[in-house]
Amino acid sequence: MPKSHEGRVAIVTGAANGIGRAIAIELGKRGAQLILVDLEEAGETAAQLDSRTLVLRADVSRDADWYRIAREADAHFGRCDIVVNNAAYMQGGTIDELDYETWRRAFAVNLDAHFLSAKHFVPRMRRNHWGRFVGISSNSIGTPVQGLSHYMASKMGVIGFMRGLANDVASDGITANAILPAITNTRATRDLPEEFKQSVWQQQAIKRFAEPGDIAGPVAFLTSEDAAFVTGQALVVDGGQYKIS
């Protein structure tokens, strides 16, 4: 495994399981030191890493928690080069079923966290004139799925924010990109009805669910030196389901 991330310190949110765990493991294999952030204990992820690791329980929708994450990063590593915002909130419900509290929670976790992380870590990245932000969006924004208007709106916002952030920080050697995964084989999706899974596969060129590792590889690319000229982009990683209009 090439040590493309040797000497880098990376934050991965939602790192306790699923896509976040796979991203952390992949970056660790490539030499990164990791800060694992989750509402749950991410010790099982840390146990699979050989690199130096800090585990933090935090709510990414709270500015006070990001302040604490930044202070801990300074204390333990003295720097932070990469932020991968993967933590997400998805409580299904049609527009008739949604309440405002659910709407706001979706935006707080799925979008506000990106803004808060940038406010705390852009200044730190500027010191070294190098940084990478990756926001995990969703290919659901381009697919006909009912009951996810709040989730889709917040995930579309990730793309817009990454585009805007890319413009603001490009001169500082910092890039910002979004990744749009397909429905991925994680704890949150394993109980989906088999007929639904089949209907999704039939829309894809690759006839299977994405595995967390399928998302981790593209994140590793976007957070590497190889992607120095890639910014403000939305990379769809969904086996060929998303239809470009």
Disulfide bonds with the S-S distance in Angstrom:
none
